[in-house]
Amino acid sequence: MKKLTALTLSLIFVLSVLFLPLISQARSADDCWNNWERCEARALQSDMGFVRTTLALMACDVGLGRCLIF
């Protein structure tokens, strides 16, 4: 039981060290949406072709979701 408790506390410590910098760099939702609009505009203005443009737009959407969640 002591090993389980020690392992749990160690895991919580490691996860907090990993995710604390993400929380401290939190941005406002306006910054996320502004970055998404710029990303979308750049993807649509590029001459990458249909597939690459679609992938770039998808990357913009994933980035927006990650920004809003974290």
Secondary structure, DSSP 8 states (H G I E B T S, - for coil): -HHHHHHHHHHHHHHHHHHHHHHHT---HHHHHHHHHHHHHHHHHS-S-HHHHHHHHHHHHHHHHHHHH-
